Each structure stands twice: as structure tokens, then as C-alpha cells.
Amino acid sequence: MIRAPKGLEGVIVATTLLTKIDGQAGRLIYRGYDVTQLAGRVSYESVAHLLWFGHLPNQQELSTLEIRFFHERALPNQVIGFLKGESKVAEPLSALQTSVSILGGLRGRIESSIIDSSMNLTAQMPTIVAAYHRLRKGQEPVAPQAGLGHAANYLYMLNNKAARPEHIRALDSYFTLLADHSLNASTFVARIAASTLTDVHSAVVAAISALKGPLHGGAPIYVWEMLQSIRTPENAERWLRDRLQKHDRIMGFGHRVYRTEDPRSRVLKELARQIVDPALFKLATTVEDTARKLLREEHPERPIDVNVEFYSSVVLHAVGIPPELFTSTFACARTVGWTAHIVEQLQDNRLFRPDAEYIGPEGLTLEATTPGHSA
Ligand code: ACO
């Protein structure tokens, strides 16, 4: 038996052709391409093709995928019916998760390959998020529009109007940057579920559960609340010192793998500089610099730098996505990564089944532990 460290830090449990993270240098590579090179230069659909099929698409492959996404975006009546019947108090991510489960149940009746299910689900995720958001506001869902890409369609379905080109570009880059990140908690969960030979939708439902937590994809709403609470650059140091004295974590900082700035954060910060209101950008950069300085004082032994969630929250806000949809939007982007890992897991599968060391008592008897007990 091998005893793994707590949190499995530094343990390799799979090989992958999908994504490489160099945590020391702060680099993220999708199938050989640096992600900072891809974001904004090729579309999210191209990146999806790269992760699923191993190469960037040629023009014909790209239009085939785009047309396919368009035809598969619409939701079946059963899902729309569920979203309409929902009390609307459920968090958007919970409604998304249940919708994926319903889609999986319906899909059970269709003969389809894992990659077909993966493409189908990726196409439908933003439609679910947008439909539920509109229903919660008392508005009718908006059908996807032909000719719009993944990011443009999402914004269109949320707002029922064409989005500004710079917002579409920013969201498309965000989708690319968040598409995959090796064995993060949610992707690991997806691979574990897939290793039991469950279906794609069930593995994604499991992944969404892990994504929800504030130490993972649940962080950006807290980043946003922190920025709202700090309000002005002058308040940043006092606010952050106070939190650190209370041993609270500063959301949007720290990472298990990166020992330097998260490379995705660099790209998102530049996008934020281009599209965010200057006062908000000044606030965010001041909070970033101050938190980095204070975290260095607090943890000189361990570099704790900004992670992807910090500037994600600012960029998503700028393109018009409300904070309660931040994690659901992350899930839309990550569906490509989750499903690419599920495909990869199944190509060379063995059931994940580690062990736990039992450290409790042994040899107890009912007679000794339960007074008055007689067999
Ligand atoms: N603020 C304050 N202290 C921190 C932070 C932070 N953001 N991150 C780590 N630390 C401290 C911990 O308190 C701990 O200190 P201690 O040893 O004195 O108890 C030490 O650093 C190590 O913490 P771990 O949780 O073991 O570090 P790990 O590398 O496993 O944590 C994690 C990674 C969970 C992301 C952590 O940095 C964190 O909680 N960050 C805030 C939440 C966040 O931003 N999550 C999004 C991550 S990105 C993503 O999932 C897409």
C-alpha cells in the first residue's frame, strides 16, 4: 500500500494528452499549444475541437462543429418544463445540474457515442443557464440564433439582443481559458465517475457538484462580493488585513499547482483593462497588489498569487453576466474539458478505487458498549 499525502498533492493518478500545467513557470498548455496563444486568436469551438479530437480544426471541420452546435443548442420540452416548474428559488447551478441529469435520462433512450453526447451537452449548457435566468426574472426563454458562435449565443439568449463585439470576444476568450485544467477537483470527479462506466451526463452531474464549492468554481461570486465590500482602493489594505487576522481566505488567490501567477489571470486582467469601467479596474488591481503583498507577509514560505477566479469575476461582470451565474458560466466553459477527460478515461479505463486507512476502534462488543443489552 502507498500512503498518499493529504489532498493527493503531488500525486499522479493518470496520464493525459489533453493539458499540461507548469506550476513553477505559470504555463498552461492544451495539446501542445500555450493557452495564452489560443485565447482570443481561435474560437472556443476551435479549442473544443482541439481538446476532443487532438488537432485544431480546418475550415470545414470548424463549420461542421459550429453547425452541429447550432442544431443541438435547443432544449427538449422536458427540460424547459422542469425549469418553468422550478420554484425559481433554486440556485442557477443546482437547476443546471438537475437539467443535465434530465437530459442524461432522455439521452439514455438514444443510441449515441460518448463524443456525440459530449458535443450535444456542451451545446446545450448555455441554453439551460440562459433559460433559467430569464425564467427567474419572469421572462420567456430566448431560442438560440443561427450564425452566432457559442459565446455570442449565450449572451444573446441571456439578453434577447445582440451583444457588443468586444464582449463576445472577451467571453469567448474566457471560455477558452477555462475549457480545461487537468485534474482539478471537478475533472477528477468526472473521471472517477466515468471509470465506473456511467454515462457522460451522470459524470458531468458529479463534476458540477465538485465545481460548486468555494475552494473551486464557487469562488468568483465571493471575489465579486469582496470587491463590492471593499468599494474603494483606499479601503483595500484595511479590509484585507482584517480578513487575514480572522484567518479568512482571500478569494481569487492561491492555487494547489501554481507557485506563481495563474497564466489565465494575466490574459483576463488584460481583457478587463480593455472592457471594464476604469474605476472598477483600478479597484481590482489595487486589491490584487495589496492581497499579494499581505499574503507574502503572512505566508513567506508559500507563494500565494492571484488565480483565475479573481479577474474572471471582473470580466464576467463587464460582459453583463450577473454574479449568480458566474459558476454556471464556468461550468459551460469546462464541459469541454470534463467530457474530453471522460473520453480519455474510457480509452484506457480502470476503475478508480483507492483505500482508506481505518484508524477507529476494533473488537467492540454490543454487551460491553450498550448497558442493559442482552442478545
Ligand atoms: N487566502 C489566505 N490564505 C490562504 C489562501 C488564500 N486565498 N490560500 C491558501 N492559503 C493558506 C492557507 O490558509 C494555509 O495556511 P496554513 O498552512 O497556515 O493553514 C496555506 O495557505 C495552505 O493552504 P491549502 O488549502 O493547503 O493550500 P492549497 O494549495 O491546497 O489551496 C486553494 C488551494 C484551495 C485554492 C486555496 O488557495 C484557497 O482556498 N484559495 C481561495 C479560494 C479560491 O480562490 N478558489 C479558486 C481556486 S481556482 C479554481 O479552482 C478554478
Boltz pocket constraint, residues with backbone or C-beta under 6 A from the ligand:
constraints:
  - pocket:
      binder: B
      contacts: [[A, 7], [A, 184], [A, 214], [A, 215], [A, 216], [A, 217], [A, 219], [A, 247], [A, 248], [A, 249], [A, 250], [A, 251], [A, 252], [A, 253], [A, 254], [A, 255], [A, 256], [A, 257], [A, 295], [A, 299], [A, 302], [A, 304], [A, 307], [A, 308], [A, 309]]
      max_distance: 6.0
